[in-house]
Amino acid sequence: MSRLTKRVYDARASYPDRTKSEEKSFSELNVLIKTLDTALLLLSSSEESVLLTVFNHIMEFARRQDENVLELKEHQMLDLLLDKNFFINAESTLIRRFALYLITTLMDKTDLNEFDTEKTEQILNVAYSFYLKENDDFCIEYLTYIVNMCLRDPQVAQNLLENYEFLEKFKTVFVNSENPDTVFNSIEALHRMLQVQSAEEMLVFTTQPDFPIDRIICEITNEFPEVRQAALKLLKTLLADTSDQSVFQPMNRAFFVLEQLVKAFCQDPQGSDGVEIIEALATALRSEKMTKLFFDQNLFNSTVECLKENLEILPLELRCTIISIFAETAKYPHYLSRMHNAGITHMFIDCLMENKPAPATYVLLGLNRMADYPDAVRLIVAEYEYGAMKKLLSIVQSLDVIVKTREQAAELMNHLLTVAFRDTADKLIELDIPNIMAQTLQQGLPALSIDLILSLLAIIESLTQNGEYRAVLGQNRVLTEQIAQLLMRSYAHSILVNNIFRCLCTLIDEEPVRLVLLNNYIVSSIKRALKSLSNLVKTAVTNFILQTTRFNEFIDAYIDRGILEVLMLFQKHAFCVSTWGPAIESILSKCPTMKFCIRNCLNFTDITAGKDFYVARQKFDDFRLFQEILRTDCSPIEAVLVVNFDRPEADENDLVPVPSRCLQEFALGGGDQKWCYSKRPADPNLPAYLEALNQTLAMHGLVENPDKIRRSIDFDNVAKRSKILAEAVAAVMSDNLTVLDLNSTEECSKHQVHCHLTDLRNMHHTNFIPLGMVRSGCQFERAILFKCFADQIGLPSTLQRSIDGRMLYNEVPLPVEIERDVHCDKKTLKFMPWRMLRPTHIVDLMYNVGELYPMQSRQALQYLRLY
């Protein structure tokens, strides 16, 4: 067996020709390039050495001055790099860095509004594709900046949230990065992602296990101020969610963020980001859980101690900014005692008094919340002596103060009226609050916000709880005028109209207020409110009507100036307004004339005494026709009977003389006669009839004590008094009339009554005839007189018109007793309110005078000529 040996050296028979190899190769070329266009063309080269040289030259060119960057933009450098996909596939890290550096430089000098969403989306797609495969720290830094810039477009940010692969790496890079620029741009990019999400989407996004919340909290104490401020800005957004499901739901994380914020503040209260720290901490303390940790873990004590140590060196503005923290914690009443004992109330008051023209809004908010603590209230009230209330009034009145601060000042005044009414009200009156309110309300919308106006109206309402203060406010005519003018300009805001009407209801008891309102188009405002589409406005205005029908001047205005007409005609549009019907009834109950015209009846509670009561023989389907007669016409076709017990002599102001030239053609005795007519004629007879009636009742012992009349009903004497009353009516109106039998088919001699009324019309030169002058009357005239007498002596009675309108009749209540029925016991019914009474009997005024016929009985139907 032979042994093989390996030779160390083998001789070669031939060698390569190096000369031919060098002839085939391309030797190095150096070309001098002096134009940017040529340099950009070289970016298409595949030689890394060429790309490195070109990028190096372009980068040096861009660094020299900003104009060079603009020149690169003009040469569409960004589009060129975008076409090259930012040189993602370049093997040289330096090439990728150069490309990304130039892109960030160009984007930094470019307003992204110049790009449409598609262009931004295209840049971002290349960037996150690059981001997913890149590991170089500098490239990641540049790519994070590019992503951050692209996310300024909300639509782009919304689309990026669906790229889960990118977001996963993005969070990983952020958590592990030590590059401050990468950290800064990552935080800003996260903030922009949160800003395009709804509350539910943000909750899902931030509560994912890989969301870098702990790294964000750590960056509060970063050595770079830009990173700290970015982290604080993002935290403020996250801390705004005070729900139990937020990213701060774990107790340890909630404490961690509070501890970091307090630590950052105490390290340097006057630092450049001190205000941002305070704002973030104030946002955190809006949560009750955070506030509890703040107090329980002694973070409150640490903050207060730090603040007191630096109180003298801190500028006023920063000092008052810091206490915004305590404005938030004061929202929870169980910490007020601890805060007050730590001197927080003093700090709030000092900021109020020292800031000119006004402190920040949260200072007043904090005082408003501290006012729930009694000791704090005493301290605030003690400051009245040093001008605290005057300062609040100046803030409310000043146009130079932002409206939110003015709102809080007004709210604080209203709160102080609640917790310290007498001291606060006295001080306000002393400072001439009516004029200040008038001048402030005169500013009107939009200088005043709705919330500010509502607070001012609430202050007025609080003061009017006291009659003395209400009189002072009511005497100020300018204040009432401004409220009325404000009402006319506020119909675009339902809540404002509602509160203005409610405020006016509290002032309406003062006579000057009523006069000013009627002279300042309040009727027009009421009409507009009644026709509003808002049920809140319609409810408010009908409540106002209900409150003001106590006053005759408003009743007359509602009837004469069309309010009643609107209420009647728009009832079908007010089915959701429960006070619409009561408003109508409230007006009608104070005006028996219109109620009888519209309802064709007067009930037990409808009293005809106190003012003129007009009854037309004609039945009107449209009450406005009768209203027009009362307003303008002096001679209606049918007679109108006028009832008034208080005018035995005519008022000269009511007499209307007829010019002699109008009478010469008709006068029988020549043209020197003087005729006068009146729609409010004198009636000397009715008072005399009433006096005679009272004497008759006294003879029978049936005149009751007025107090007793108001409290109870003498059912035992209702029938007796009704009979005496009916006989008195018949005695007055029986001239030239035959007494008929109830069972007969004959009727009253109506032609005799007609002739008598004609004579009266000629005597008074008008168809408005005083009832006391009527001596011949049938059911119509007698029923009116019976009702009027009954109202004068306190006898419950109704006045009803028949369906055809030709007959009137009266009803009275008598208990219908049923055995062992406690509800019909006379002792129970005796004290029943009149509004709960029900008519049971009809009064006969024509045939068997004074007889009472049970309703639906044969006699009642005969009396009504229905049988």
PAKEBA-572448 format. One record per residue (C-alpha): residue in three letters; y, x, z. Coordinates in steps of 0.25 Angstrom, whole numbers, plus 5000, padded with zeros to 4 digits. Layout:
! residues N
ALAYXZ...
//
This chain:
! residues 867
MET500050005000SER501350064995ARG502650065004LEU503950014998THR505150095001LYS506550044999ARG507550134992VAL508950164998TYR509650184985ASP509350134971ALA510050194960ARG510850104951ALA510750114936SER512150044933TYR513450024940PRO514549904939ASP515749934930ARG516849914940THR517949934929LYS517449804922SER517449724935GLU518849764938GLU519249724924LYS518649584926SER519349554939PHE520749504941SER521649594948GLU522649564959LEU523949504953ASN525349504960VAL526349414954LEU527749394959ILE528049244962LYS529449204964THR529449044962LEU528848944972ASP528248864960THR527348984956ALA526949004971LEU526448864972LEU525648874959LEU524848984966LEU524448894976SER523348844966SER522748984967SER521348994972GLU521649134977GLU521849144992SER522749264992VAL523649194982LEU523749074990LEU523949155003THR525049224996VAL525749104990PHE525649025003ASN526249145011HIS527449145001ILE527648995002MET527548995017GLU528549105018PHE529449025008ALA529348905016ARG529648975029ARG530949025025GLN531748905025ASP531648745024GLU532148745010ASN530948815005VAL530048715011LEU530848605004GLU530648684991LEU529148684993LYS529248534995GLU529948524981HIS528848604975GLN527848504981MET527148604989LEU526548494998ASP525948424986LEU525348554981LEU524748584994LEU524248444995ASP523548464982LYS522848584987ASN522348514999PHE523148605008PHE522248715004ILE521148655013ASN520048735006ALA520748875006GLU519848975013SER521049045018THR521548995031LEU522949055028ILE523048975015ARG522748845023ARG523748875033PHE524748915023ALA524548775016LEU524648695028TYR525848775033LEU526548735020ILE526148595021THR526648575035THR527948645032LEU528148555020MET527848425028ASP528748475039LYS529948465029THR529448335023ASP529848195027LEU528448125026ASN529148005022GLU529248065008PHE527748055007ASP527047925005THR525847885013GLU524947935002LYS525548075002THR525448085017GLU524048035017GLN523648135007ILE524248255015LEU523548205027ASN522148185020VAL522248335016ALA522748375030TYR521648305038SER520548355028PHE521148495030TYR521148465045LEU519648425046LYS519148565040GLU520248655046ASN520048735058ASP521248835057ASP522148815069PHE523448835060CYS522948745049ILE522548635059GLU524048645065TYR524648625051LEU523648515048THR523948445061TYR525448445057ILE525148395044VAL524348275049ASN525448245060MET526548245049CYS525648155040LEU525448055052ARG526948015051ASP526547915041PRO525947795049GLN524947755038VAL524447895037ALA524247905052GLN523547775052ASN522547815041LEU522247945048LEU521747875060GLU520547835052ASN520147975049TYR519248005061GLU518748135057PHE520148195056LEU520548135069GLU519348195076LYS519648335072PHE521148305074LYS520848275089THR519948385091VAL520948485085PHE522048435094VAL521248435107ASN520848585104SER522048635098GLU522948745104ASN523948745093PRO525248675098ASP525648635084THR524248565082VAL524348495095PHE525748445093ASN525448395079SER524148335084ILE524848255095GLU525848205085ALA524848165075LEU524048085086HIS525348015090ARG525647975076MET524147925075LEU524447835088GLN525747785082VAL525047715071GLN523947645079SER524047515086ALA523747505101GLU522347475099GLU522147585089MET522847685098LEU521947645110VAL520647665102PHE521247795096THR521647865109THR520447825117GLN519447895108PRO518748005116ASP519348115107PHE520748075108PRO521548195113ILE522248125124ASP522048235135ARG522548345125ILE523748265123ILE524048245138CYS523848395140GLU524948425129ILE525948365139THR526048495145ASN525948585132GLU526948705132PHE527548655118PRO528548545120GLU528248485106VAL526748465110ARG527148405124GLN528148305117ALA527048265107ALA526048245118LEU527048155126LYS527348075114LEU525948045111LEU525648015126LYS526747915127THR526047835115LEU524747845122LEU525347815136ALA525947685131ASP524647615131THR524547575146SER523147495144ASP521947535151GLN521247575138SER522247685134VAL521847825133PHE522347845147GLN521347755153PRO520547865160MET521247885173ASN521148035172ARG521848035159ALA522947945164PHE523248035176PHE523148165167VAL524248115158LEU525148075170GLU524948205176GLN525248285164LEU526548205162VAL526948215176LYS526648365176ALA527448385163PHE528648315169CYS528648395182GLN528448525175ASP529748515168PRO530548375170GLN531648425161GLY530748475150SER530948445135ASP529848345135GLY530148285149VAL530648155143GLU529448135135ILE528548165148ILE529348055155GLU529147955144ALA527647985143LEU527547965158ALA528347845158THR527447785147ALA526247825155LEU526747755168ARG526847615160SER525347605164GLU525047555177LYS523847655178MET524647775175THR525747735185LYS524647715196LEU524147855193PHE525647905193PHE525847855207ASP524447875213GLN524348025208ASN525648065213LEU526248085199PHE527347995203ASN527748085215SER527648215207THR528648155196VAL529548105207GLU529548235214CYS529848315201LEU530948215197LYS531648235211GLU531548385210ASN532248385197LEU533148265199GLU534448345201ILE534148435189LEU533648325179PRO534748265170LEU535048115172GLU534448075159LEU533048155161ARG533048105176CYS533147955171THR532147975160ILE531148025171ILE531247905179SER530747825167ILE529347855173PHE529747775185ALA530247655177GLU528847645172THR528147655186ALA529047555192LYS528347455183TYR527347445194PRO527847385207HIS526847445216TYR527547585214LEU528947545216SER528947575230ARG528447715228MET529447735217HIS530647685225ASN530347775237ALA530247885227GLY531747865223ILE531447805209THR532347685211HIS533547785214MET533247865202PHE533247735193ILE534647695200ASP535247835198CYS534847835183LEU535447695181MET536747735188GLU536947875182ASN536547845167LYS537747805159PRO537847705152ALA536447665156PRO535047735160ALA533847725152THR533047595151TYR531947635160VAL532947665172LEU533247515172LEU531847485169GLY531447565182LEU532547495190ASN532047365185ARG530647385190MET531047455203ALA531847325206ASP530547265210TYR530447345222PRO531347295233ASP531947435238ALA532247465224VAL533047335222ARG533847365235LEU534147505229ILE534647445216VAL535447335222ALA536147445231GLU536547515219TYR537347385215GLU538447445223TYR538547575215GLY538547505202ALA537047485198MET537247335193LYS538547375186LYS537747485179LEU536747385175LEU537747285169SER538447395161ILE537047435155VAL536747285151GLN538147275145SER538247405138LEU537947405123ASP537847565124VAL536547545132ILE535247525125VAL534747385125LYS533447415133THR534247475144ARG535147355145GLU533947265145GLN533347335157ALA534747335164ALA534847185163GLU533347165167LEU533647245179MET534847165183ASN533947035181HIS532847095190LEU533847135201LEU534346985200THR532946945203VAL532647045215ALA534047055221PHE534746925216ARG535946915225ASP536447065225THR536247075210ALA536846945207ASP538046965215LYS538247105209LEU538147045195ILE539146935198GLU540147045204LEU539947125191ASP540347005183ILE538946975177PRO539446855169ASN540446935160ILE539447055159MET538346955154ALA539346895144GLN539747025138THR538347075137LEU537846945130GLN539046955121GLN538347075115GLY537246985109LEU536147025101PRO535747125096ALA536547205106LEU535747145117SER534247135116ILE533547005119ASP532947065132LEU534347105137ILE534846965134LEU533646905141SER533946995154LEU535446955154LEU535046805153ALA534046825164ILE535146885173ILE536046765170GLU534946675174SER534646745187LEU536146735191THR536146595188GLN535146565199ASN536246565208GLY537346455206GLU538446545211TYR538146655200ARG537846545190ALA539246495192VAL539846635189LEU539046645177GLY539346505172GLN540846535173ASN540746645163ARG540946565150VAL540846695142LEU539446715147THR538946575144GLU539646595130GLN538846725127ILE537546655131ALA537846545122GLN538246635111LEU536946725113LEU536146595112MET536646565098ARG536346705093SER534946715100TYR534046615092ALA533246725086HIS532646755099SER531946645106ILE531746705120LEU533246735120VAL533646595117ASN532646545128ASN533246635138ILE534746595135PHE534446455136ARG533746475149CYS534946555154LEU535946445150CYS535146355158THR535446435171LEU536946425168ILE537046285163ASP537346225177GLU538746295176GLU539746205169PRO540546315161VAL539246355155ARG538946225150LEU540346215144VAL540246355137LEU538846325132LEU539346195125ASN540446265119ASN539646375114TYR538646305104ILE537546285114VAL537246155107SER537046235094SER536146335101ILE535346225107LYS535146155094ARG534746285087ALA533746315099LEU533146175097LYS532846205083SER532246335085LEU530846375081SER530546435095ASN529946345105LEU530546445116VAL531946415111LYS531746265110THR531146265124ALA532346345130VAL533346255123THR532746125128ASN532646185142PHE534146215141ILE534346065136LEU533546015148GLN534446105158THR535746055152THR535545905151ARG536045905165PHE537445915160ASN538145805152GLU538945895143PHE537545955138ILE536945815136ASP538145775128ALA538045905119TYR536545885117ILE536745745112ASP538045755105ARG537845885098GLY536445865093ILE535445925103LEU534745795106GLU534645775091VAL533945905089LEU533045885101MET532645745095LEU532445785081PHE531645915083GLN530645865093LYS529445885084HIS529846035083ALA529746055098PHE528346005102CYS528146145109VAL529446135117SER529146055130THR530546045134TRP531045975121GLY530745835125PRO531245855139ALA532545905133ILE532745775125GLU532445695137SER533445775145ILE534545745136LEU534245595134SER534045575149LYS535445615151CYS535945535140PRO535445395141THR536145345128MET535445445119LYS534145425127PHE534145275125CYS534545285110ILE533345385108ARG532245335117ASN532745195118CYS532445195133LEU533045245146ASN532045275157PHE532145265172THR532745405173ASP533745385161ILE535045345169THR536245285161ALA537245315172GLY538245435171LYS538645425157ASP538845325145PHE537545255140TYR537645205126VAL536645105121ALA536645055107ARG536044915103GLN535444985090LYS534245065092PHE534345205084ASP533245265078ASP534045395077PHE534845425090ARG535845505082LEU536445385076PHE536745325090GLN537245465094GLU538145465082ILE538745335086LEU539045385100ARG539645505094THR540545455083ASP540445305080CYS541245215088SER540745075083PRO539245075081ILE538644955074GLU537944905087ALA538544905101VAL538345025110LEU538344985124VAL538945095134VAL538645105148ASN539445185158PHE539745145173ASP540745255175ARG541845215165PRO542645085170GLU543845135162ALA543845195148ASP544245345147GLU545445365138ASN544745485131ASP543645385127LEU544545285120VAL544745295105PRO545945225100VAL545845165086PRO547045195077SER547945065074ARG547845095059CYS546345065060LEU546544935067GLN547644865059GLU546744815048PHE545844745059ALA546644715070LEU547044565072GLY548244585080GLY548944685072GLY548944845072ASP549544875086GLN548244865093LYS547544985100TRP546044995100CYS545245095107TYR543745115107SER542745195115LYS541345245115ARG541445265130PRO542045125134ALA542445095149ASP541544995156PRO542144935169ASN541044835170LEU539844915172PRO540344975185ALA540744835190TYR539344785187LEU538644895194GLU539444875206ALA539044725206LEU537644765204ASN537644865216GLN538244755225THR537144665221LEU536044765224ALA536744795237MET536744645241HIS535144655239GLY535044785246LEU534544855233VAL535544965232GLU534745095235ASN535245225241PRO535445315229ASP534645425236LYS533545335237ILE533645295223ARG533445435218ARG532245455227SER531445335226ILE531345195219ASP531445065226PHE530344995219ASP530444875228ASN531844845224VAL531744885209ALA531444735205LYS532544685213ARG533544785208SER533144765194LYS533344615195ILE534744625201LEU535044725191ALA534544635180GLU535344515185ALA536644605186VAL536444645171ALA536144495167ALA537444455174VAL538244555167MET537744525153SER537444375153ASP538744315147ASN538544205137LEU536944235137THR535944125140VAL534844155150LEU533544145143ASP532044135147LEU531044245145ASN530044165139SER531044105128THR531144165114GLU532644155115GLU533344285116CYS534744325121SER535944275113LYS536144415106HIS537244365098GLN538044335110VAL537844475115HIS538144525101CYS539444445101HIS539844495115LEU539544645111THR540444615098ASP541544575107LEU541444695115ARG541444785103ASN542744715099MET543344735113HIS542944885114HIS543244915099THR541844985098ASN540344955099PHE540245045112ILE540244935122PRO540244955137LEU539044895143GLY539844835155MET540644745145VAL539344675139ARG539244545146SER538244485136GLY536944555135CYS535444545132GLN534344635135PHE534944755127GLU536244755135ARG535644705148ALA534544815148ILE535644925147LEU536444875158PHE535244855167LYS534845005164CYS536245055167PHE536344975180ALA534945015184ASP535345165183GLN536545145191ILE535845085203GLY534545175202LEU533545075197PRO532545135188SER532645065174THR532345095160LEU533145045147GLN532245025135ARG532544985121SER531544895113ILE530844945101ASP531744865092GLY532944915099ARG533544775102MET533144755116LEU533344845129TYR532544825142ASN532444885156GLU531144925163VAL531044955178PRO529945025186LEU529144945197PRO527844995203VAL526544925198GLU525744925210ILE524244935209GLU523344925221ARG522945055228ASP523645135218VAL524445245225HIS525245275212CYS525845145212ASP526245145227LYS527745105228LYS527945215238THR527445315228LEU528245255217LYS529545245225PHE529745395224MET529345415210PRO530345485201TRP531045395191ARG530545475179MET529045435183LEU529345285184ARG528745195174PRO529445055169THR528644935173HIS529544815172ILE530544765162VAL531844695167ASP532244565162LEU533744555160MET533744435151TYR532844325155ASN532344325169VAL533344425173GLY532844535183GLU531344505181LEU530444625179TYR529344615169PRO528144705169MET528144785157GLN527144725146SER527144595153ARG527444465146GLN528844455152ALA529144595148LEU528744575134GLN529444435133TYR530744505138LEU530644615127ARG530344495117LEU528944565114TYR528144435118
//
